[in-house]
Each structure stands twice: as structure tokens, then as C-alpha cells.
Amino acid sequence: SMDTNLENVKKNVGALAQRLAAAKLRPVFGLLGFRDSIVAELPLTADAAALSDAVGKLVAQGGDDSNEAALLAVREGLKRIRSEEKRPAALKFLIPVTDNPA
């Protein structure tokens, strides 16, 4: 269920941010939370604590339908990554976390 997936993300997001920082990669994070539409957002930021805080506020809710906005969130995430102009040569990753097979 999404509850389990989300709890794993909440537990591990801080460790991921620390590992990236320790590797001197200077990561930039963003977040788009979604259900049937985008319901939560963290603009691109280098603040790992802000990412952890935003992820910590996410709640798995609803479900049992196929109207999840997973593809909308992925498209919006890609658009934001592509528009990141401060570091155009940086490696960019999009990590979808969903229990919907969209």
C-alpha cells in the first residue's frame, strides 16, 4: 500500500540527502505530491531539511481509484527540472513514488 511506500520515503529521504551532500554533489530537491491532482509542492531548493519537512507532511489518503495524477506530476516535475537554469549541466533525477500503475 502507499502508506508503506510513503513511510519508507519519509524514513530514508534524510539519509539520501546526506549521502548526496557528503559526495559533494550539491543537490537541489523539489517535491510534487499528488492524488487526483497535485496537492503538495516544494519548489526546487538546496535545503535538504525543507525536503524532509515537506515529505514528512505528506499523507497517503484516498486511493482505490485509477484517477491518480501520477503522469501529471511526472510531466510537471520534468518541466521544472528542464527549467532549472542555474546549473544546466547538472545531472537531474526524477523519482516517482506511487502505488498507482499509471
C-alpha positions in Angstrom: 0.0 0.0 0.0 1.0 3.6 -0.4 1.2 4.0 3.4 4.2 1.6 3.5 5.8 3.3 0.4 5.4 6.7 1.9 6.7 5.7 5.3 9.9 4.3 3.7 10.4 7.5 1.8 9.9 9.5 5.0 12.5 7.4 6.8 15.1 7.5 4.0 14.9 11.0 2.5 17.2 12.5 5.1 19.8 9.8 4.5 19.7 10.2 0.8 20.2 14.0 1.1 23.1 13.5 3.5 24.8 11.0 1.1 24.5 13.3 -1.8 25.9 16.2 0.2 28.7 14.0 1.5 29.6 13.2 -2.1 29.9 17.0 -2.7 27.2 16.8 -5.3 25.3 20.0 -4.2 21.9 18.5 -4.8 18.7 20.5 -5.5 15.4 19.0 -4.4 11.8 19.5 -5.3 8.6 17.7 -4.4 5.2 17.3 -6.1 2.7 15.4 -4.0 -0.4 14.1 -5.8 -3.7 12.3 -5.5 -6.2 13.0 -8.2 -4.4 16.3 -8.8 -1.2 17.9 -7.5 -1.8 18.6 -3.8 1.6 19.5 -2.4 4.6 21.3 -3.7 8.2 22.2 -2.7 9.9 24.4 -5.3 13.4 23.5 -6.3 15.7 24.1 -3.3 19.1 23.1 -1.9 17.6 22.9 1.5 17.5 19.2 2.5 15.7 20.0 5.7 12.9 21.6 3.7 12.6 18.5 1.6 12.4 16.3 4.7 9.8 18.6 6.2 7.7 18.6 3.1 7.9 14.8 2.7 7.0 14.5 6.4 3.8 16.3 5.8 2.6 14.0 3.1 -0.3 11.7 3.9 -1.5 8.7 1.9 -5.2 9.3 1.5 -8.0 8.1 -0.7 -7.0 5.5 -3.3 -8.8 2.6 -4.7 -9.3 4.5 -7.9 -7.2 5.0 -11.1 -7.6 8.7 -11.2 -4.2 9.4 -9.6 -2.3 12.3 -11.2 1.0 10.4 -11.4 1.6 11.3 -15.1 0.6 14.9 -14.5 3.1 15.1 -11.6 5.9 13.4 -13.7 5.3 15.8 -16.6 5.3 18.8 -14.2 8.4 17.5 -12.5 10.2 17.1 -15.8 9.2 20.6 -16.8 10.6 22.1 -13.6 13.8 20.1 -13.9 14.3 21.3 -17.5 13.7 24.9 -16.5 16.5 24.8 -13.8 18.9 27.2 -15.4 21.3 27.8 -12.5 23.1 24.5 -13.2 22.3 23.4 -16.7 25.0 20.7 -16.9 23.9 19.1 -13.6 22.7 15.6 -13.5 18.9 15.6 -13.0 16.8 12.9 -11.5 13.1 12.4 -11.1 12.0 9.8 -8.6 8.3 9.0 -8.8 6.9 7.4 -5.6 3.4 5.9 -6.2 1.4 2.8 -5.8 -0.6 3.5 -9.0 0.5 1.7 -12.1 -0.3 4.7 -14.3 
